Amino acid sequence: MEGFALNANAQKAKKHAMTILTVSDSLVTHESMSPEKRQTTFKNMMELALNVANKL
């Protein structure tokens, strides 16, 4: 929901925006990440997002 709102508003304002999603639990396979892996994965996602944003 937030990603759609962000991108819709950016399009209306003729600005760039991006949404990066990280999935930690599967409703299909019922697999989930350990808290440690979730923290590491989210940290990597945030670093990627900041690196991409710096290049825009």
Secondary structure as UniProt FT lines:
FT   HELIX           2..12
FT   TURN            13..14
FT   TURN            27..29
FT   HELIX           35..55
//
